[in-house]
Amino acid sequence: MNKNQFYSLLMRLPLELLAWAAAILFLAFTAAGSAHSSLCPLENLGFSWCPGCGLGRSIRFLLHGEFRLSIEHHWFGIPAFLILNYRMLQLLKIFPINLRLQTLINYGK
């Protein structure tokens, strides 16, 4: 597979798969104690409580092997991580089928 074929294949990956993989990689390579700016719309509106606050930090601690801190930041961090991995596996499993269908539709082969 040459470079152009690789990029063509990469561009056909589902956007949802790329987004989840990028988010998990970001959390994996972010230092566990680093300060963060929140993307939470409720926190940005000034609310002091949000049901999802701490979920990203919980997954980050999980990825760094800090299971106790992960559960302390949000109890749903571990199940959310497992659900995201399951979803990414689903997307990877159907990717060859979708790729074959796209080829059939585009080229009639």
C-alpha positions in Angstrom: 0.0 0.0 0.0 1.5 3.3 -1.1 1.2 6.6 0.7 -1.7 7.9 -1.4 -3.7 4.7 -0.8 -3.1 4.9 2.9 -4.3 8.5 3.0 -7.4 7.6 0.9 -8.2 4.8 3.3 -7.7 7.0 6.3 -10.0 9.7 4.9 -12.8 7.1 4.5 -12.7 6.2 8.2 -15.9 7.1 10.0 -15.7 10.6 11.5 -17.2 9.3 14.8 -14.3 6.8 15.1 -11.7 9.4 14.5 -13.3 11.7 17.1 -13.5 9.1 19.8 -10.0 7.9 19.1 -8.6 11.4 19.1 -10.4 12.2 22.4 -9.0 9.1 24.1 -5.5 9.7 22.8 -5.7 13.3 24.0 -6.7 12.1 27.5 -4.0 9.4 27.5 -1.2 11.9 26.7 -2.4 14.7 28.9 -0.6 15.0 32.2 -2.9 13.8 35.0 -2.3 16.8 37.2 -2.4 19.5 34.6 -4.9 22.4 34.8 -7.6 22.4 32.2 -10.2 24.6 30.7 -13.6 23.2 30.7 -15.7 22.5 27.6 -18.8 21.9 29.8 -21.6 24.2 28.7 -23.2 24.2 32.1 -20.0 25.2 33.9 -19.4 27.9 31.3 -22.9 29.3 32.0 -22.0 29.6 35.7 -23.8 26.5 37.1 -21.8 24.9 39.9 -23.0 21.3 39.3 -23.1 19.2 36.1 -23.8 15.4 35.9 -20.9 14.9 33.7 -18.3 17.0 35.5 -15.2 14.9 36.2 -15.9 12.3 33.6 -13.0 13.3 31.3 -10.7 13.5 34.3 -11.9 10.1 35.5 -11.1 8.6 32.1 -7.7 10.3 32.1 -6.8 8.9 35.6 -8.0 5.5 34.4 -5.7 5.6 31.4 -2.8 6.6 33.7 -3.6 3.6 36.0 -5.0 5.6 38.9 -8.1 3.6 39.5 -9.0 5.1 42.9 -8.7 8.6 41.6 -10.7 7.7 38.6 -13.6 6.5 40.7 -13.3 9.5 43.0 -13.6 12.0 40.1 -16.6 10.3 38.5 -18.1 6.9 39.2 -19.1 6.4 35.5 -15.6 7.0 34.1 -14.7 3.3 33.8 -18.0 2.2 32.3 -17.9 5.2 29.9 -14.4 4.2 28.8 -15.6 0.6 28.2 -18.6 1.8 26.2 -16.4 4.1 24.1 -14.0 1.2 23.3 -17.0 -1.0 22.4 -18.4 1.6 20.1 -15.0 2.1 18.4 -14.7 -1.7 17.9 -18.2 -1.7 16.3 -17.2 1.1 13.9 -14.0 -0.8 13.0 -15.9 -4.0 12.4 -18.4 -2.4 10.0 -15.7 -0.3 8.2 -14.7 -3.0 5.6 -18.4 -3.6 4.8 -19.0 0.1 4.3 -15.8 0.5 2.2 -16.9 -2.4 0.0 -20.4 -0.9 -0.5 -18.8 2.5 -1.4 -16.6 0.8 -4.0 -19.6 -1.0 -5.4 -21.7 2.1 -5.6 -18.9 4.3 -7.0 -17.4 1.9 -9.5 -20.1 -0.6 -10.1 -17.8 -3.6 -9.4 
